[in-house]
C-alpha cells in the first residue's frame, strides 16, 4: 500500500526530524510515519531501494538510519524538500508508491 495522498488531513503532525515534518502515528521502530510535507515519504511503505535519491535532479533526499524497521534499516528523507522542482520523478520511480509531491502543500 502506498502513501496516503491526504496524510496532512488524515494524520497529526507529531514533530520534526532533521528539520522535516513528521506525521504520525509514530511508534519506533515499527511505525515511523510520513516524513516531509511538500515532498512526503511514507517511511512505513519505503523499501529504501534508493532510486529517488539517485535520480532526483536537485538532490532533495538524504539517507537516514531507521534501525529495526521491518522494511529497511535506512530510509530516504526529503531533507531539502524546499529545493524540489516538482518534476515528479521520485513519485514515478518509487516501486512501492511511498512518495508524494504536492505543490499545494508547502
KAGIVEN-V618304 format. One record per residue. RES is the residue in one small letter. PSI is psi in whole degrees, 0 to 359 (none if undefined). OMEGA is omega in whole degrees, -180 to 180 (NA if undefined). BURIAL is # if it has 24 or more other ideal C-beta (glycine too) atoms within 12 Angstrom, else .. Layout:
<<RES;PSI;OMEGA;BURIAL> <RES;PSI;OMEGA;BURIAL>>
This chain:
<<x;134;-178;.> <x;188;-178;.> <x;143;173;#> <x;113;-176;.> <x;345;178;.> <x;31;-176;.> <x;325;-177;#> <x;338;175;#> <x;329;-174;.> <x;348;-178;.> <x;160;178;#> <x;137;174;.> <x;121;-173;#> <x;359;179;.> <x;200;179;.> <x;150;172;.> <x;128;180;#> <x;33;179;.> <x;10;-178;.> <x;132;178;#> <x;143;177;#> <x;129;-178;#> <x;125;-175;#> <x;184;5;#> <x;152;179;.> <x;129;177;#> <x;80;-175;.> <x;151;1;.> <x;354;-174;.> <x;320;-178;.> <x;119;-176;.> <x;356;175;#> <x;195;179;#> <x;132;179;#> <x;129;-179;#> <x;168;178;#> <x;293;177;#> <x;312;171;#> <x;114;-174;#> <x;135;178;#> <x;124;175;#> <x;103;-177;#> <x;336;-179;#> <x;342;177;#> <x;333;-175;#> <x;130;178;#> <x;5;173;#> <x;46;175;#> <x;344;174;#> <x;3;-178;.> <x;319;-179;.> <x;318;-180;#> <x;317;-178;#> <x;325;-172;.> <x;349;-179;.> <x;122;-176;#> <x;346;-179;.> <x;15;174;.> <x;52;178;.> <x;326;-169;#> <x;149;170;#> <x;158;176;#> <x;141;170;.> <x;148;180;#> <x;137;176;.> <x;64;-175;#> <x;136;177;.> <x;354;178;.> <x;138;-176;#> <x;333;-179;.> <x;320;-179;#> <x;156;-179;#> <x;7;174;.> <x;158;-179;#> <x;166;173;#> <x;129;-179;#> <x;136;179;#> <x;62;-174;#> <x;326;-179;#> <x;48;-177;.> <x;337;178;#> <x;346;178;.> <x;353;-176;.> <x;136;179;#> <x;12;177;.> <x;34;179;.> <x;340;177;.> <x;10;179;.> <x;318;-179;.> <x;321;179;#> <x;315;-178;#> <x;327;-173;.> <x;342;-177;#> <x;120;-176;#> <x;344;-178;.> <x;13;178;#> <x;44;-178;.> <x;359;-175;#> <x;142;172;#> <x;140;174;#> <x;126;-178;#> <x;112;-177;#> <x;337;179;.> <x;345;178;.> <x;88;179;#> <x;none;NA;.>>
